[in-house]
């Protein structure tokens, strides 16, 4: 019987994944990761989550362990997270967390426990063809999580099982209810990867100093004051403290973060100032390799977005130049552009600059 070490979070997705793996004949071991110290600022639900892991594991009759990766998380993910915010960019730590933790130290620890495979509760699939490993979209497109796995290497994908590839979220809830799992109705987590849900501004304030400055409109006229550029992102409408527009019609939204002058540039009404036609990106990772030096595919610029048609050029320095068939709204440096064909996630890269 093959051993599978499953990353169990305490949520319903990984809990049902354990059951599905058992049904496929695997010997399942659940492994819970403590990636944030309870003594740090804010609210952390790790203790409650581990209790859920224990209850589910006991119910299913599988062994469970916990491991502390807090140091690795700080060094590999959180330091990057803070550095990107300090630069005025908007990072996506969940992508890095998967590459640097869930499929990094976790994978090594699982192998030490005797794992033949590792598994997670991600909504995606895997396909192995002639020694190459391909990341597939989930059947449940509304929950597909390939966006967050776009940086995984071939080595990281070679011994992975994704039990939820062909299972919908509704089916996961139903299976959990039928099994009588204690977390069957537990709500999905929405906070920063492994840090939990909390007031984001208060949390960030503990690590980066506030640098208030002017809010100006696109003509350079002062219209208010911001509390620090790191708290805002392109296209943001809420939390600007500006009320209605200057003519009483419409709402203000963020157009640009002027780091050199510590100014937040805003506009209202016409959103054409947020539209871009192309981007450049670095840190490209292809699964398993780029289709060609120049190719056409679909892409997402944020997780909750439908795929958009693009043309991609891999430049001589390894950076990517991506042009959009249709102009896109609020494409944001620091986020990831992730590429797709009909069935597969082709990889992704970090957005550096957008072109209007």
N, C-alpha and C positions, 0 to 999 in steps of 0.2 A: 504494500500500500504506500503510495507516494505521500510525502508530507508537504502540506501547504501552510505557510505562516501568513496569516491574514492581518493586515493593519486594521484593528478594530477601534473605532473612535468613540463608541458609546451611542452612535446614531443608528437609525433604523436601516440605512442602506448597507453598512458593513455587517450588521447583525443578520440580515437576510442573506447576504453573500456567504456567511459562514454556513448557513443551512443548505444553500444551493450547492456548495462545495462538498458538504457531507453527502448529499444525495448523489453526487457524481462519483462517490467512492473514495474521496481523499480523506486522509487523517489531518484534521484542521487544528491548528494552534493559533490562538488569538494573541496579538501583541499590541499593547496600548502604549502610545508615545506621550511622555510628558515633555513638552517643548517650550513651556513657559513657566517660570518659577512663581509659585503662589505668593511669595513675599513681595513680588514686584507690584508696581502701580496698577490699579484698576481691578476689574472683576475677572476671575478666571474660573471656569467651570470644570477644571480637570478632575477634581475629586468626585463630583457628581457623575461625570462621564465615566470614570473608572468603575464606579459602583454599577453603572449600567452594563459595562463590559463584563463584570463579574456575574451579574444576574443572568445575562444572555448566555454566557459561556457555561454556567452551571445548568441552565435550562437545556442547552444542546449537548451537554456532556463533553465539553472540550476543555483542554488545558488553556490557561491564560497567564500571561506575563505582562509586566510593564517595564519600560526602559526610559531613562532620562536623557534626552538630547538637547537640553536647554542651552548648554554651552555651544554646541554645533549650530543651533538655530540662531543664537545671537551673532555668532561669527560669520555665518554663511548667508543668512537671510535678513536679520533685523538691522545689521550694520549697513547693508545695501539699501534697505528700505529708508533709513534715516538719511543716508547720503543723497539719495534721489530726491527726497523732499527738500533737503537743504539747497539743491540745485534748481528748485522750482519745477521739477518734473513730477509726474503722478505715476508711481510704480505699481506693479501688480505682484505683491509678495507671494501669492498663492502659486504662481508659475515657478518661482525660484524655490519655494518650499518643496514642491514635488521633485524637482531635479536634485536639490541639495540635501534633503532630509528623507522624504518618504521612499525615494529610490536611490538614496545614498547610504548613510549610516544604518538606516532601517534594513536595507537589503543585506548589508554585511552582517548585521546582528542576526537576521533571520537565517542566513546560511550557517552561522555558528550554532544556531539551535537545531540544525539538521534539515533545513528546508530544501526540498527539491524545487519548489516554486514559491513565489510570493503572490499575494492577491490583495486587491483593494476594492472598495465599494464605489469606485468611479463608474459613471455611466459612459462606457466606451467599449471597444472591442480590440482584439489583437489577431493578427494573421501572420503566419510564418511561411515564407515561400523561398525555397532554394537558399536557405541560410540568412535571408533578410527578414526583418521584422517590421510589420506595418501596423500603424495605429488607425483603427476603424471608428467611424461614427457610431453612436449608439442608436438602437432602434427607436428609443424615446428621444426624438430630436429636441423636445422642449427641455430635456435635462442633460443633453450631450455635454460632456466635460473635457473633450479633447483639447479645447482651447487652453486649459490649464496644464496640459501634458505635452505641449508643443516643443519643449526643450529636452525631452528625454532622448538618450543615446541608444544605439543598437544594443550595447551591453546591458543597459538598464531594462530593455524591453524583452530580452531573450527568454527569461524564465518567469514571465508575469502571466497571471490569469485575471481576467476581468469578468466575474460572474454575472454582472448586470448588463452585459452587452445587448441582450435581447429581451430585457425585462423593463416594463414601464414603471414609473413611480407608483401609479395606482396599484399595480400588481404587487409591488414591494410592500405597500401598506396592507394589502389584503392578506398576503402570506404571513406577515408579522402578527396580524390579528388572529389568524387561524392557528398559529403556533402558540398564541398566548404570550408573546414576548413582552416584557415589561416596558419597552420603549416603542411599542407599535405606533403610538400616537405622538411621540416626541417630535417637536417641531424641528425643521432643518436649521442648522447654524448659518448665520449670515455675517458674522464678524470677520475681522482680519484673521488670516490663517493662523490657527493655534493661539491667538491672543484673546479671542472671545469678543463678545459684543459689549461695547462701552461707548461713552461720549468720546468721539474721535478727537475733537479739539482739545479736550482736557488731557487726554492720553498723550497726544503729540507734544503738548506744552511741557510735559515732564522731561522731554529729551532734547527739544530744540527751542532756543529762545525766540520769543515773539519779536517781530520787527515791523511794527505798524508803519503805514505809509498812506499816500494819497490814492483815492480811486478817481480816475479821470475818464471822460468819455472819449470817443474816437477822435475828437477834435482837440483833445488835450485839456479840456475844461474840467476843473476840479468839481466833483459831485459828491464826494464823501471820503471816508477813511476806512482802510482795511486793517485787519488785526494781524496780518502776516501772510505773505503770498503762498506759503505752504498749505494754507487751509482751503485754497480755491482750486478749481479745475475748469478747463475750457468748457463753455456752454452752460456752466452752473447758473441757476436762476435764484435759488433759495439761499437765505443766509447772507445776503449782501447788505442788508440794512438800508436800502435806498427807497423802499416803497414803490410807488408807481413811477412811470416815466415822466420826463420833464413837461410833456404836453398832456399828461393825465391818461394816456392810452398805452397799454402794454406794460411789460416788465423788463427790467434790466437783466442782462446776462453777461458773463465773462467772455471777453474776446481774446485777451492776451495777458500774460504775466511779464511785465517789463522788469527783469531782474536787475539790470544795470542801474535803473533809477528807483527801484523798489516801488513801482506803481502798478496798480491793477487797472487794466483798461476794460471798460464796459461799453455796451451799446444796448439798444432796444429796438423793437419793431423788425426791421429788415435783418434777417439772419444770414444774408449772403456773405458777410464778413467772417462767418464761421466756416464757410465752405472751402474745401481744398481739392486739388486735382491730382496730387501725387505726394509721395513721402520717400524719405531715405531711412534705412534701418541697418543696424549692426547686430553682431552676435547671432548670425543666422545659424539655425539648426534644421537640417532637412532629414526626413524619415523615409527611406534611409539615405537618399541623396537627392540633390536638385534634379528635377526632370530634364533640364537643359540649361544652357547659359541664359537663354531667354525663353520664357514660356508664359502661357496664359492659364489662369485658374480662377477660383473664387477665394475671397478672403474675409476675415472678420477683423475689425479694429478694436472691438471690445467684446466681452463675453455675451451680453444680451443684445445681439444684433443678428440680423439675417445676413447670409453670405452675399458678398458684392463681387462683381466681375472685375478682375484686374489683370495687368500685364506686368511681369516681373523680369528684371534684368539683374543677373549676378555680376557685379563689377570686378575688376581685376584685383582690388584690395579685399574682396570678400563681402563688401557691403552690398546692400540691395537697393535698387531703385524701383519703386512700385507706382505705376500710374493707374488711375481709376477710370473705368468706362463711364461712370457717372460721378459727379462731384459728391464729396462726403462731408458730413457735418461733424465738427468738433473732434477731429482726429487728434489724439493727445500724445505728445512726447513722453516716453517712459513706459507707456503701455505696449502691448505686443500686437503685431500684425501676424495673423495665423492663416496659413494657406490650406486650401481644400480642393480635392476633386470630388467626383460624385460619391465615393464611398470612404475615402481616406483623408486623414489629416496629414498634410505633406510636411509640416514643420512650421517654424515661425522665427521672428526676429524682433528686437527691441526698436520701437520707433524713435528716431533721433530728431527728425525735422520734417515739417509739412510745408507744401508749396501751394500757394493760392493762385 
